[in-house]
């Protein structure tokens, strides 16, 4: 089942909360489904809802808890994952019960889960959305990848965010073991816009979990202070700026439409190497410098492949 085959259905969708990339890549899919006369119900946190409402004001939004996760800032994502396991498992079990209640209340036909393993129902067709069917984990953490595949198999179908040749994900989506799956290509929210003239020399996007986001901001600020051309920083929260420069502009905004208008004009984008960002850059055909978040092996792999 491809996205363009779903018409006149009631669809329940939810995206993982580990970074806003999951929200971003759902936007073009949501837009397509709406155009195909589907009714969308979005289960999300308050933070996610504020972003979705930039694009879709008339959907049904249901308050839905995030998966709890804290980064220690040591750059060891695998240890962070292990440390949070008990809380994550509890949320996993609670979410499965919540989904059944939602699907019954709204007579849901199809579920779309962006990498939420427990956002699934026995009573309706459930689709798992991902760009990595193979997790880039160390050999001693291979058990996590085995669990990952076991949980995906519980879904009726898998949508893989890449082309069939795995051009952008490489080994993360090669050797596909899931027979009921479809490569649905790259998905970028910028497909909702008309491309613009690129007039801003450099745009730096500060995103990702703390404390890594602020460390990234500070390091890029030092570099920008040595440049002659203008650099625009997009930051989600207020940072302290020292040694102000006429060539540096900092835009503090959670208004994604405003952020989109700036990114569309960028001649070069500097950002973390999240896969949603990679899809956006590929769609926009913009020069880029991608820097992986410490400890994120997936990001480290994606910029080297």
Buried (B, 14 or more C-beta within 10 A) or exposed (E): BEBEEBEEBBBBBBBBBBBBBBBBBBBBBBBBBBEBEBBBBBBBBEEBBBBBBBBBEEBEBBEBEBBEBEBEBEEBBBEBBEBBEEEBEEBBEEBBEBBBEBBEEBEBBBBBBBBBBBBBBEEBBBBBBBBBBBBBBEEEBEEBBEEBEEBBEEBBBBBBBBBEEBBBBBEBBEEBEBEEBBBBBBBBBBBEBEEEEBEBBBBBBBBBBEEBBBBBBEEBBEEBBEEEEBBBBBBBEEBEEEEEBEBBBBEEEBEBEEBBEBBBBBBBBBBBBBBBBBBBBBBBEBEBEBBBBBBBBBBBBBEEE
